[in-house]
Amino acid sequence: MSTIDLSHTIEHGMITYRGLPAPLICDYLSREASRKLYVEGTEFHIGRIDMVANTGTYIDSPFHRYADGKDLADLPLSSIAGVGGIVVRTHVPRITREVFAGLDLRAKAVLIRTDWSRHWRTDAYFEGHPFLTEDAALHLRDCGARIVGIDSYNIDDTQGKARPAHSILLGSEIPIVEHMTSLAQLPDEGFQFFAVPPKIKAFGTFPVRAFATTDD
């Protein structure tokens, strides 16, 4: 079995989304300080991180968009772990339903490869990113997608204030994984997808270690 990491690394000072603060990563208990607490030769490190939930590669649960939607703690594992996947490859900026024509998406993790992740941690990442149209989101919903991921800055067009892809998918309890990477390493089909966040109540988004397994 092969395992493919589909997540960006979270680092101190890293900007994921323009306008949101970078994570602050530091020691709560340093190794040096811990030596005073234990017998000689024993030391531990306890880290501390202060960050917004939309950091790195993260998952959106319905609660992110809807006050009465499922939060991270309510997400069924069947929608975020061991989901049979399909990669849809496109380089058009506006991703319409035609991109998914003829594909069996029912109960699948639909991962949209745009290769926009090549701009990660550059100014280009924030401008002109690929996104789903409202029509494409409706198609994914109607075809029964279980979870949708994209290797772009946002699954919606951020030029305006509407967020139809988020509204449609999360309104149908289809989680969204944004800021993915390395989708080029996946086959078109025949893999299992995992994007499991901590089980946090009253929280809508959180970083995940997204990955896929194949049988090769």
Beta strands, then each sheet from edge to edge (+ up, - down):
strand 1: 2-5
strand 2: 24-29
strand 3: 46-50
strand 4: 58-60
strand 5: 81-89
strand 6: 94-95
strand 7: 109-113
strand 8: 131-132
strand 9: 147-150
strand 10: 176-178
strand 11: 189-194
strand 12: 205-207
strand 13: 211-214
sheet 1: 1+ 13- 11+ 5- 7- 9- 10- 4+ 12-
sheet 2: 2+ 3-
sheet 3: 6+ 8+
end
